[in-house]
Amino acid sequence: MDGRGIIIPMLATPVETAILKRVIGPERGGMAPSAAKELLKLDFQESDHARMAKLSKKARQGTLTPRESEELDSYINIGYFITFIQAKATTSLKSQARRPPTASQRHIESNE
């Protein structure tokens, strides 16, 4: 669980998780720094966090309706997708930080 008491996102099946991981390749990086920084800003709205907390509580109590269960599964799946995308963004930024600047990057920095 995170600091808000929300279940850490996981896809419904290990197969879906494996497929998504292969498609996104969060360990590969390769994203432009500007895109990576924007993707790291992705988050659910506060109203969605509140709804997830309510649904999670009902799930722990065993009182979710089938519709609420489907809604919670959707939040979890979307959260997992965001987690993979943000992992790729973080990896991309870290790999950029380790690389020495190119000649054109040094030229731009010297003119700033």
Helices and strands as residue ranges (DSSP letters): H 14-24, H 33-39, H 46-61, H 66-98, H 103-111
